[in-house]
Each structure stands twice: as structure tokens, then as C-alpha cells.
Amino acid sequence: MLAWLDEAAATWACSVCKNPNMVTVKIDEMVFERPVKNGHQVNIYGEVTRIGSSSITIYIEARNVNFYTGEEKQFVQQSSLLCALMMAVAQSRLMTL
């Protein structure tokens, strides 16, 4: 579940910043409020809370969806996830290859 949240946040950060060179630098806190069971539908939501000159901070949460009623219950709350722009690292790797 943690990998899904990280991947969703990083993908969204890349989209918002229009740059594919993003990496997660820090996850402040991850609270798993209830288990996710096999076969459950999971919706992941996010909100950009801050955009800096070389980073973006995103709030992420995941919700379990009941197929029959459409009701959503939050089961993971993440206070913030910092994705930093890594252009210099990507460029230096290209030079060494």
C-alpha cells in the first residue's frame, strides 16, 4: 500500500511540475487506520499543499470503496510527502553513461 501511495504521489508531482525527474525525498507520517483486504477497490486522492522552487509537497489519502453502495471510508492518511526535482542528478548520470 505504501508503494502505491508513493507511486501515485510521484506520478502526480511529475504531472503538476511537467517534469519526469521527480523523487520522493521524505514522507512525514503514514497512518494506516484500517486494513485493506484483497479484492477491495482503493481510490487515492491528493492535494498540492506547497510548491517551492525545487520541490512540491503533496497531501495523500487512500479510501476503500464499497462496490455496492459507493460509500468511501478513509483507511490511509498521509500528512505530507515531499517530492523534489532531481534535474541535476539526472543530467549528471547522462554525462557519465
Secondary structure, DSSP 8 states (H G I E B T S, - for coil): -HHHHHHHHHHHHHHHHT-S-EEEEEE--EEE-S---TT-EEEEEEEEEEE-SSEEEEEEEEEEE-TTT--EEEEEEEEEEEEEE-HHHHHHHHHH-
